[in-house]
Amino acid sequence: MAGGKPVRIWVTDEHRYGLIPVVRKCWTLRGFRPTAPYQTKYEWGYRYSALEVDGAHAAEFLCLP
């Protein structure tokens, strides 16, 4: 206790998840090697979480694009 009030202990973590789509294959005639242009596009999302480890065992999550 700090100053007569209980102390709450939290641990936090963050995670980035994403998608990097790259498609390079295509059908063609035998013996012909085509070029298949592509554009790398990144899509990310973030997840933040917090967990109270001593006390009410509460959990908070936040997902952001």
mmCIF file of the N, C-alpha and C atoms, coordinates in Angstrom:
data_MODEL
# 
_entry.id   MODEL 
# 
loop_
_atom_site.group_PDB 
_atom_site.id 
_atom_site.type_symbol 
_atom_site.label_atom_id 
_atom_site.label_alt_id 
_atom_site.label_comp_id 
_atom_site.label_asym_id 
_atom_site.label_entity_id 
_atom_site.label_seq_id 
_atom_site.pdbx_PDB_ins_code 
_atom_site.Cartn_x 
_atom_site.Cartn_y 
_atom_site.Cartn_z 
_atom_site.occupancy 
_atom_site.B_iso_or_equiv 
_atom_site.pdbx_formal_charge 
_atom_site.auth_seq_id 
_atom_site.auth_comp_id 
_atom_site.auth_asym_id 
_atom_site.auth_atom_id 
_atom_site.pdbx_PDB_model_num 
ATOM 1   N N  . MET A 1 1  ? 0.831  -1.175  0.000   1.00 0.00 ? 1  MET A N  1 
ATOM 2   C CA . MET A 1 1  ? 0.000  0.000   0.000   1.00 0.00 ? 1  MET A CA 1 
ATOM 3   C C  . MET A 1 1  ? 0.881  1.245   0.000   1.00 0.00 ? 1  MET A C  1 
ATOM 4   N N  . ALA A 1 2  ? 0.467  2.199   -0.773  1.00 0.00 ? 2  ALA A N  1 
ATOM 5   C CA . ALA A 1 2  ? 1.195  3.460   -0.847  1.00 0.00 ? 2  ALA A CA 1 
ATOM 6   C C  . ALA A 1 2  ? 0.278  4.574   -0.367  1.00 0.00 ? 2  ALA A C  1 
ATOM 7   N N  . GLY A 1 3  ? 0.589  5.140   0.764   1.00 0.00 ? 3  GLY A N  1 
ATOM 8   C CA . GLY A 1 3  ? -0.251 6.217   1.301   1.00 0.00 ? 3  GLY A CA 1 
ATOM 9   C C  . GLY A 1 3  ? -1.624 5.737   1.695   1.00 0.00 ? 3  GLY A C  1 
ATOM 10  N N  . GLY A 1 4  ? -1.758 4.488   2.069   1.00 0.00 ? 4  GLY A N  1 
ATOM 11  C CA . GLY A 1 4  ? -3.055 3.946   2.477   1.00 0.00 ? 4  GLY A CA 1 
ATOM 12  C C  . GLY A 1 4  ? -3.907 3.450   1.328   1.00 0.00 ? 4  GLY A C  1 
ATOM 13  N N  . LYS A 1 5  ? -3.428 3.559   0.067   1.00 0.00 ? 5  LYS A N  1 
ATOM 14  C CA . LYS A 1 5  ? -4.184 3.088   -1.095  1.00 0.00 ? 5  LYS A CA 1 
ATOM 15  C C  . LYS A 1 5  ? -3.491 1.864   -1.688  1.00 0.00 ? 5  LYS A C  1 
ATOM 16  N N  . PRO A 1 6  ? -4.260 0.898   -2.168  1.00 0.00 ? 6  PRO A N  1 
ATOM 17  C CA . PRO A 1 6  ? -3.631 -0.282  -2.780  1.00 0.00 ? 6  PRO A CA 1 
ATOM 18  C C  . PRO A 1 6  ? -2.930 0.089   -4.086  1.00 0.00 ? 6  PRO A C  1 
ATOM 19  N N  . VAL A 1 7  ? -1.850 -0.601  -4.374  1.00 0.00 ? 7  VAL A N  1 
ATOM 20  C CA . VAL A 1 7  ? -1.079 -0.384  -5.589  1.00 0.00 ? 7  VAL A CA 1 
ATOM 21  C C  . VAL A 1 7  ? -1.529 -1.401  -6.628  1.00 0.00 ? 7  VAL A C  1 
ATOM 22  N N  . ARG A 1 8  ? -1.815 -0.929  -7.836  1.00 0.00 ? 8  ARG A N  1 
ATOM 23  C CA . ARG A 1 8  ? -2.232 -1.819  -8.922  1.00 0.00 ? 8  ARG A CA 1 
ATOM 24  C C  . ARG A 1 8  ? -1.045 -2.016  -9.856  1.00 0.00 ? 8  ARG A C  1 
ATOM 25  N N  . ILE A 1 9  ? -0.705 -3.271  -10.150 1.00 0.00 ? 9  ILE A N  1 
ATOM 26  C CA . ILE A 1 9  ? 0.436  -3.597  -11.008 1.00 0.00 ? 9  ILE A CA 1 
ATOM 27  C C  . ILE A 1 9  ? -0.092 -4.070  -12.358 1.00 0.00 ? 9  ILE A C  1 
ATOM 28  N N  . TRP A 1 10 ? 0.342  -3.392  -13.429 1.00 0.00 ? 10 TRP A N  1 
ATOM 29  C CA . TRP A 1 10 ? -0.084 -3.722  -14.780 1.00 0.00 ? 10 TRP A CA 1 
ATOM 30  C C  . TRP A 1 10 ? 1.143  -4.068  -15.626 1.00 0.00 ? 10 TRP A C  1 
ATOM 31  N N  . VAL A 1 11 ? 0.990  -4.993  -16.551 1.00 0.00 ? 11 VAL A N  1 
ATOM 32  C CA . VAL A 1 11 ? 2.003  -5.271  -17.558 1.00 0.00 ? 11 VAL A CA 1 
ATOM 33  C C  . VAL A 1 11 ? 1.368  -4.976  -18.911 1.00 0.00 ? 11 VAL A C  1 
ATOM 34  N N  . THR A 1 12 ? 2.170  -4.432  -19.837 1.00 0.00 ? 12 THR A N  1 
ATOM 35  C CA . THR A 1 12 ? 1.630  -4.071  -21.142 1.00 0.00 ? 12 THR A CA 1 
ATOM 36  C C  . THR A 1 12 ? 2.452  -4.712  -22.255 1.00 0.00 ? 12 THR A C  1 
ATOM 37  N N  . ASP A 1 13 ? 1.836  -4.793  -23.430 1.00 0.00 ? 13 ASP A N  1 
ATOM 38  C CA . ASP A 1 13 ? 2.495  -5.340  -24.601 1.00 0.00 ? 13 ASP A CA 1 
ATOM 39  C C  . ASP A 1 13 ? 1.855  -4.714  -25.830 1.00 0.00 ? 13 ASP A C  1 
ATOM 40  N N  . GLU A 1 14 ? 2.616  -4.660  -26.913 1.00 0.00 ? 14 GLU A N  1 
ATOM 41  C CA . GLU A 1 14 ? 2.069  -4.186  -28.180 1.00 0.00 ? 14 GLU A CA 1 
ATOM 42  C C  . GLU A 1 14 ? 2.497  -5.153  -29.269 1.00 0.00 ? 14 GLU A C  1 
ATOM 43  N N  . HIS A 1 15 ? 1.679  -5.237  -30.300 1.00 0.00 ? 15 HIS A N  1 
ATOM 44  C CA . HIS A 1 15 ? 1.937  -6.179  -31.382 1.00 0.00 ? 15 HIS A CA 1 
ATOM 45  C C  . HIS A 1 15 ? 1.529  -5.534  -32.698 1.00 0.00 ? 15 HIS A C  1 
ATOM 46  N N  . ARG A 1 16 ? 2.390  -5.623  -33.706 1.00 0.00 ? 16 ARG A N  1 
ATOM 47  C CA . ARG A 1 16 ? 2.064  -5.138  -35.040 1.00 0.00 ? 16 ARG A CA 1 
ATOM 48  C C  . ARG A 1 16 ? 1.849  -6.352  -35.923 1.00 0.00 ? 16 ARG A C  1 
ATOM 49  N N  . TYR A 1 17 ? 0.729  -6.391  -36.598 1.00 0.00 ? 17 TYR A N  1 
ATOM 50  C CA . TYR A 1 17 ? 0.462  -7.474  -37.524 1.00 0.00 ? 17 TYR A CA 1 
ATOM 51  C C  . TYR A 1 17 ? 0.151  -6.858  -38.884 1.00 0.00 ? 17 TYR A C  1 
ATOM 52  N N  . GLY A 1 18 ? 0.428  -7.590  -39.935 1.00 0.00 ? 18 GLY A N  1 
ATOM 53  C CA . GLY A 1 18 ? 0.213  -6.996  -41.243 1.00 0.00 ? 18 GLY A CA 1 
ATOM 54  C C  . GLY A 1 18 ? 0.186  -8.002  -42.365 1.00 0.00 ? 18 GLY A C  1 
ATOM 55  N N  . LEU A 1 19 ? 0.003  -7.458  -43.550 1.00 0.00 ? 19 LEU A N  1 
ATOM 56  C CA . LEU A 1 19 ? -0.117 -8.262  -44.758 1.00 0.00 ? 19 LEU A CA 1 
ATOM 57  C C  . LEU A 1 19 ? 0.773  -7.656  -45.828 1.00 0.00 ? 19 LEU A C  1 
ATOM 58  N N  . ILE A 1 20 ? 1.619  -8.472  -46.437 1.00 0.00 ? 20 ILE A N  1 
ATOM 59  C CA . ILE A 1 20 ? 2.453  -8.042  -47.551 1.00 0.00 ? 20 ILE A CA 1 
ATOM 60  C C  . ILE A 1 20 ? 2.133  -8.983  -48.719 1.00 0.00 ? 20 ILE A C  1 
ATOM 61  N N  . PRO A 1 21 ? 1.124  -8.643  -49.536 1.00 0.00 ? 21 PRO A N  1 
ATOM 62  C CA . PRO A 1 21 ? 0.753  -9.539  -50.627 1.00 0.00 ? 21 PRO A CA 1 
ATOM 63  C C  . PRO A 1 21 ? 1.679  -9.375  -51.824 1.00 0.00 ? 21 PRO A C  1 
ATOM 64  N N  . VAL A 1 22 ? 2.249  -10.473 -52.279 1.00 0.00 ? 22 VAL A N  1 
ATOM 65  C CA . VAL A 1 22 ? 3.075  -10.478 -53.484 1.00 0.00 ? 22 VAL A CA 1 
ATOM 66  C C  . VAL A 1 22 ? 2.667  -11.710 -54.292 1.00 0.00 ? 22 VAL A C  1 
ATOM 67  N N  . VAL A 1 23 ? 2.095  -11.473 -55.462 1.00 0.00 ? 23 VAL A N  1 
ATOM 68  C CA . VAL A 1 23 ? 1.696  -12.563 -56.350 1.00 0.00 ? 23 VAL A CA 1 
ATOM 69  C C  . VAL A 1 23 ? 2.528  -12.422 -57.621 1.00 0.00 ? 23 VAL A C  1 
ATOM 70  N N  . ARG A 1 24 ? 3.320  -13.420 -57.940 1.00 0.00 ? 24 ARG A N  1 
ATOM 71  C CA . ARG A 1 24 ? 4.231  -13.312 -59.080 1.00 0.00 ? 24 ARG A CA 1 
ATOM 72  C C  . ARG A 1 24 ? 4.018  -14.372 -60.147 1.00 0.00 ? 24 ARG A C  1 
ATOM 73  N N  . LYS A 1 25 ? 3.142  -15.312 -59.951 1.00 0.00 ? 25 LYS A N  1 
ATOM 74  C CA . LYS A 1 25 ? 2.960  -16.390 -60.911 1.00 0.00 ? 25 LYS A CA 1 
ATOM 75  C C  . LYS A 1 25 ? 1.769  -16.098 -61.823 1.00 0.00 ? 25 LYS A C  1 
ATOM 76  N N  . CYS A 1 26 ? 1.877  -16.536 -63.070 1.00 0.00 ? 26 CYS A N  1 
ATOM 77  C CA . CYS A 1 26 ? 0.756  -16.417 -63.995 1.00 0.00 ? 26 CYS A CA 1 
ATOM 78  C C  . CYS A 1 26 ? 0.884  -17.518 -65.057 1.00 0.00 ? 26 CYS A C  1 
ATOM 79  N N  . TRP A 1 27 ? -0.244 -17.858 -65.670 1.00 0.00 ? 27 TRP A N  1 
ATOM 80  C CA . TRP A 1 27 ? -0.262 -18.879 -66.709 1.00 0.00 ? 27 TRP A CA 1 
ATOM 81  C C  . TRP A 1 27 ? 0.161  -18.264 -68.036 1.00 0.00 ? 27 TRP A C  1 
ATOM 82  N N  . THR A 1 28 ? 0.849  -19.049 -68.846 1.00 0.00 ? 28 THR A N  1 
ATOM 83  C CA . THR A 1 28 ? 1.275  -18.578 -70.168 1.00 0.00 ? 28 THR A CA 1 
ATOM 84  C C  . THR A 1 28 ? 1.513  -19.789 -71.074 1.00 0.00 ? 28 THR A C  1 
ATOM 85  N N  . LEU A 1 29 ? 1.825  -19.524 -72.330 1.00 0.00 ? 29 LEU A N  1 
ATOM 86  C CA . LEU A 1 29 ? 2.143  -20.597 -73.258 1.00 0.00 ? 29 LEU A CA 1 
ATOM 87  C C  . LEU A 1 29 ? 3.496  -21.194 -72.913 1.00 0.00 ? 29 LEU A C  1 
ATOM 88  N N  . ARG A 1 30 ? 3.681  -22.464 -73.256 1.00 0.00 ? 30 ARG A N  1 
ATOM 89  C CA . ARG A 1 30 ? 4.929  -23.145 -72.977 1.00 0.00 ? 30 ARG A CA 1 
ATOM 90  C C  . ARG A 1 30 ? 6.073  -22.484 -73.752 1.00 0.00 ? 30 ARG A C  1 
ATOM 91  N N  . GLY A 1 31 ? 7.195  -22.230 -73.064 1.00 0.00 ? 31 GLY A N  1 
ATOM 92  C CA . GLY A 1 31 ? 8.348  -21.626 -73.686 1.00 0.00 ? 31 GLY A CA 1 
ATOM 93  C C  . GLY A 1 31 ? 8.342  -20.098 -73.668 1.00 0.00 ? 31 GLY A C  1 
ATOM 94  N N  . PHE A 1 32 ? 7.284  -19.484 -73.191 1.00 0.00 ? 32 PHE A N  1 
ATOM 95  C CA . PHE A 1 32 ? 7.186  -18.028 -73.140 1.00 0.00 ? 32 PHE A CA 1 
ATOM 96  C C  . PHE A 1 32 ? 7.253  -17.591 -71.680 1.00 0.00 ? 32 PHE A C  1 
ATOM 97  N N  . ARG A 1 33 ? 8.160  -16.677 -71.362 1.00 0.00 ? 33 ARG A N  1 
ATOM 98  C CA . ARG A 1 33 ? 8.325  -16.215 -69.976 1.00 0.00 ? 33 ARG A CA 1 
ATOM 99  C C  . ARG A 1 33 ? 7.829  -14.772 -69.866 1.00 0.00 ? 33 ARG A C  1 
ATOM 100 N N  . PRO A 1 34 ? 6.596  -14.593 -69.419 1.00 0.00 ? 34 PRO A N  1 
ATOM 101 C CA . PRO A 1 34 ? 6.045  -13.240 -69.332 1.00 0.00 ? 34 PRO A CA 1 
ATOM 102 C C  . PRO A 1 34 ? 6.565  -12.502 -68.099 1.00 0.00 ? 34 PRO A C  1 
ATOM 103 N N  . THR A 1 35 ? 6.434  -11.209 -68.120 1.00 0.00 ? 35 THR A N  1 
ATOM 104 C CA . THR A 1 35 ? 6.712  -10.426 -66.920 1.00 0.00 ? 35 THR A CA 1 
ATOM 105 C C  . THR A 1 35 ? 5.373  -10.170 -66.243 1.00 0.00 ? 35 THR A C  1 
ATOM 106 N N  . ALA A 1 36 ? 5.369  -10.294 -64.942 1.00 0.00 ? 36 ALA A N  1 
ATOM 107 C CA . ALA A 1 36 ? 4.152  -10.068 -64.161 1.00 0.00 ? 36 ALA A CA 1 
ATOM 108 C C  . ALA A 1 36 ? 4.431  -8.954  -63.166 1.00 0.00 ? 36 ALA A C  1 
ATOM 109 N N  . PRO A 1 37 ? 4.208  -7.692  -63.566 1.00 0.00 ? 37 PRO A N  1 
ATOM 110 C CA . PRO A 1 37 ? 4.487  -6.587  -62.653 1.00 0.00 ? 37 PRO A CA 1 
ATOM 111 C C  . PRO A 1 37 ? 3.553  -6.631  -61.441 1.00 0.00 ? 37 PRO A C  1 
ATOM 112 N N  . TYR A 1 38 ? 4.050  -6.168  -60.343 1.00 0.00 ? 38 TYR A N  1 
ATOM 113 C CA . TYR A 1 38 ? 3.253  -6.126  -59.119 1.00 0.00 ? 38 TYR A CA 1 
ATOM 114 C C  . TYR A 1 38 ? 3.687  -4.922  -58.307 1.00 0.00 ? 38 TYR A C  1 
ATOM 115 N N  . GLN A 1 39 ? 2.843  -4.553  -57.393 1.00 0.00 ? 39 GLN A N  1 
ATOM 116 C CA . GLN A 1 39 ? 3.145  -3.446  -56.498 1.00 0.00 ? 39 GLN A CA 1 
ATOM 117 C C  . GLN A 1 39 ? 3.031  -3.964  -55.075 1.00 0.00 ? 39 GLN A C  1 
ATOM 118 N N  . THR A 1 40 ? 4.086  -3.795  -54.312 1.00 0.00 ? 40 THR A N  1 
ATOM 119 C CA . THR A 1 40 ? 4.050  -4.224  -52.920 1.00 0.00 ? 40 THR A CA 1 
ATOM 120 C C  . THR A 1 40 ? 3.223  -3.216  -52.129 1.00 0.00 ? 40 THR A C  1 
ATOM 121 N N  . LYS A 1 41 ? 2.230  -3.709  -51.454 1.00 0.00 ? 41 LYS A N  1 
ATOM 122 C CA . LYS A 1 41 ? 1.324  -2.859  -50.681 1.00 0.00 ? 41 LYS A CA 1 
ATOM 123 C C  . LYS A 1 41 ? 1.327  -3.365  -49.245 1.00 0.00 ? 41 LYS A C  1 
ATOM 124 N N  . TYR A 1 42 ? 1.541  -2.469  -48.314 1.00 0.00 ? 42 TYR A N  1 
ATOM 125 C CA . TYR A 1 42 ? 1.604  -2.846  -46.913 1.00 0.00 ? 42 TYR A CA 1 
ATOM 126 C C  . TYR A 1 42 ? 0.329  -2.414  -46.206 1.00 0.00 ? 42 TYR A C  1 
ATOM 127 N N  . GLU A 1 43 ? -0.215 -3.298  -45.411 1.00 0.00 ? 43 GLU A N  1 
ATOM 128 C CA . GLU A 1 43 ? -1.369 -2.983  -44.576 1.00 0.00 ? 43 GLU A CA 1 
ATOM 129 C C  . GLU A 1 43 ? -1.030 -3.446  -43.168 1.00 0.00 ? 43 GLU A C  1 
ATOM 130 N N  . TRP A 1 44 ? -1.019 -2.522  -42.225 1.00 0.00 ? 44 TRP A N  1 
ATOM 131 C CA . TRP A 1 44 ? -0.631 -2.841  -40.862 1.00 0.00 ? 44 TRP A CA 1 
ATOM 132 C C  . TRP A 1 44 ? -1.764 -2.558  -39.890 1.00 0.00 ? 44 TRP A C  1 
ATOM 133 N N  . GLY A 1 45 ? -1.740 -3.269  -38.811 1.00 0.00 ? 45 GLY A N  1 
ATOM 134 C CA . GLY A 1 45 ? -2.644 -3.012  -37.700 1.00 0.00 ? 45 GLY A CA 1 
ATOM 135 C C  . GLY A 1 45 ? -1.850 -3.156  -36.418 1.00 0.00 ? 45 GLY A C  1 
ATOM 136 N N  . TYR A 1 46 ? -2.315 -2.548  -35.369 1.00 0.00 ? 46 TYR A N  1 
ATOM 137 C CA . TYR A 1 46 ? -1.629 -2.586  -34.083 1.00 0.00 ? 46 TYR A CA 1 
ATOM 138 C C  . TYR A 1 46 ? -2.592 -3.046  -33.004 1.00 0.00 ? 46 TYR A C  1 
ATOM 139 N N  . ARG A 1 47 ? -2.088 -3.832  -32.077 1.00 0.00 ? 47 ARG A N  1 
ATOM 140 C CA . ARG A 1 47 ? -2.887 -4.268  -30.935 1.00 0.00 ? 47 ARG A CA 1 
ATOM 141 C C  . ARG A 1 47 ? -2.084 -3.972  -29.674 1.00 0.00 ? 47 ARG A C  1 
ATOM 142 N N  . TYR A 1 48 ? -2.716 -3.269  -28.771 1.00 0.00 ? 48 TYR A N  1 
ATOM 143 C CA . TYR A 1 48 ? -2.117 -2.954  -27.481 1.00 0.00 ? 48 TYR A CA 1 
ATOM 144 C C  . TYR A 1 48 ? -2.924 -3.672  -26.408 1.00 0.00 ? 48 TYR A C  1 
ATOM 145 N N  . SER A 1 49 ? -2.231 -4.223  -25.438 1.00 0.00 ? 49 SER A N  1 
ATOM 146 C CA . SER A 1 49 ? -2.934 -4.929  -24.365 1.00 0.00 ? 49 SER A CA 1 
ATOM 147 C C  . SER A 1 49 ? -2.274 -4.613  -23.028 1.00 0.00 ? 49 SER A C  1 
ATOM 148 N N  . ALA A 1 50 ? -3.085 -4.671  -21.994 1.00 0.00 ? 50 ALA A N  1 
ATOM 149 C CA . ALA A 1 50 ? -2.599 -4.462  -20.628 1.00 0.00 ? 50 ALA A CA 1 
ATOM 150 C C  . ALA A 1 50 ? -3.323 -5.445  -19.723 1.00 0.00 ? 50 ALA A C  1 
ATOM 151 N N  . LEU A 1 51 ? -2.603 -6.005  -18.780 1.00 0.00 ? 51 LEU A N  1 
ATOM 152 C CA . LEU A 1 51 ? -3.153 -7.003  -17.873 1.00 0.00 ? 51 LEU A CA 1 
ATOM 153 C C  . LEU A 1 51 ? -2.741 -6.656  -16.454 1.00 0.00 ? 51 LEU A C  1 
ATOM 154 N N  . GLU A 1 52 ? -3.726 -6.612  -15.581 1.00 0.00 ? 52 GLU A N  1 
ATOM 155 C CA . GLU A 1 52 ? -3.435 -6.372  -14.167 1.00 0.00 ? 52 GLU A CA 1 
ATOM 156 C C  . GLU A 1 52 ? -3.072 -7.704  -13.536 1.00 0.00 ? 52 GLU A C  1 
ATOM 157 N N  . VAL A 1 53 ? -1.861 -7.815  -13.002 1.00 0.00 ? 53 VAL A N  1 
ATOM 158 C CA . VAL A 1 53 ? -1.369 -9.105  -12.533 1.00 0.00 ? 53 VAL A CA 1 
ATOM 159 C C  . VAL A 1 53 ? -1.583 -9.323  -11.037 1.00 0.00 ? 53 VAL A C  1 
ATOM 160 N N  . ASP A 1 54 ? -1.939 -8.290  -10.319 1.00 0.00 ? 54 ASP A N  1 
ATOM 161 C CA . ASP A 1 54 ? -2.157 -8.448  -8.888  1.00 0.00 ? 54 ASP A CA 1 
ATOM 162 C C  . ASP A 1 54 ? -3.370 -7.616  -8.500  1.00 0.00 ? 54 ASP A C  1 
ATOM 163 N N  . GLY A 1 55 ? -4.421 -8.270  -8.145  1.00 0.00 ? 55 GLY A N  1 
ATOM 164 C CA . GLY A 1 55 ? -5.632 -7.530  -7.772  1.00 0.00 ? 55 GLY A CA 1 
ATOM 165 C C  . GLY A 1 55 ? -6.841 -8.133  -8.450  1.00 0.00 ? 55 GLY A C  1 
ATOM 166 N N  . ALA A 1 56 ? -7.522 -7.323  -9.256  1.00 0.00 ? 56 ALA A N  1 
ATOM 167 C CA . ALA A 1 56 ? -8.769 -7.754  -9.889  1.00 0.00 ? 56 ALA A CA 1 
ATOM 168 C C  . ALA A 1 56 ? -8.544 -8.579  -11.157 1.00 0.00 ? 56 ALA A C  1 
ATOM 169 N N  . HIS A 1 57 ? -7.305 -8.727  -11.590 1.00 0.00 ? 57 HIS A N  1 
ATOM 170 C CA . HIS A 1 57 ? -6.964 -9.464  -12.817 1.00 0.00 ? 57 HIS A CA 1 
ATOM 171 C C  . HIS A 1 57 ? -7.737 -8.917  -14.014 1.00 0.00 ? 57 HIS A C  1 
ATOM 172 N N  . ALA A 1 58 ? -7.782 -7.617  -14.141 1.00 0.00 ? 58 ALA A N  1 
ATOM 173 C CA . ALA A 1 58 ? -8.472 -6.964  -15.249 1.00 0.00 ? 58 ALA A CA 1 
ATOM 174 C C  . ALA A 1 58 ? -7.591 -6.994  -16.495 1.00 0.00 ? 58 ALA A C  1 
ATOM 175 N N  . ALA A 1 59 ? -8.221 -6.894  -17.659 1.00 0.00 ? 59 ALA A N  1 
ATOM 176 C CA . ALA A 1 59 ? -7.494 -6.863  -18.928 1.00 0.00 ? 59 ALA A CA 1 
ATOM 177 C C  . ALA A 1 59 ? -8.119 -5.793  -19.824 1.00 0.00 ? 59 ALA A C  1 
ATOM 178 N N  . GLU A 1 60 ? -7.257 -5.085  -20.558 1.00 0.00 ? 60 GLU A N  1 
ATOM 179 C CA . GLU A 1 60 ? -7.695 -4.055  -21.502 1.00 0.00 ? 60 GLU A CA 1 
ATOM 180 C C  . GLU A 1 60 ? -7.014 -4.316  -22.832 1.00 0.00 ? 60 GLU A C  1 
ATOM 181 N N  . PHE A 1 61 ? -7.768 -4.188  -23.929 1.00 0.00 ? 61 PHE A N  1 
ATOM 182 C CA . PHE A 1 61 ? -7.229 -4.385  -25.278 1.00 0.00 ? 61 PHE A CA 1 
ATOM 183 C C  . PHE A 1 61 ? -7.641 -3.220  -26.160 1.00 0.00 ? 61 PHE A C  1 
ATOM 184 N N  . LEU A 1 62 ? -6.747 -2.814  -27.050 1.00 0.00 ? 62 LEU A N  1 
ATOM 185 C CA . LEU A 1 62 ? -7.024 -1.730  -27.985 1.00 0.00 ? 62 LEU A CA 1 
ATOM 186 C C  . LEU A 1 62 ? -6.481 -2.149  -29.348 1.00 0.00 ? 62 LEU A C  1 
ATOM 187 N N  . CYS A 1 63 ? -7.345 -2.165  -30.371 1.00 0.00 ? 63 CYS A N  1 
ATOM 188 C CA . CYS A 1 63 ? -6.936 -2.527  -31.727 1.00 0.00 ? 63 CYS A CA 1 
ATOM 189 C C  . CYS A 1 63 ? -7.058 -1.296  -32.612 1.00 0.00 ? 63 CYS A C  1 
ATOM 190 N N  . LEU A 1 64 ? -5.969 -0.957  -33.316 1.00 0.00 ? 64 LEU A N  1 
ATOM 191 C CA . LEU A 1 64 ? -5.954 0.217   -34.177 1.00 0.00 ? 64 LEU A CA 1 
ATOM 192 C C  . LEU A 1 64 ? -5.554 -0.175  -35.589 1.00 0.00 ? 64 LEU A C  1 
ATOM 193 N N  . PRO A 1 65 ? -6.150 0.460   -36.587 1.00 0.00 ? 65 PRO A N  1 
ATOM 194 C CA . PRO A 1 65 ? -5.775 0.149   -37.971 1.00 0.00 ? 65 PRO A CA 1 
ATOM 195 C C  . PRO A 1 65 ? -4.426 0.765   -38.324 1.00 0.00 ? 65 PRO A C  1 
# 
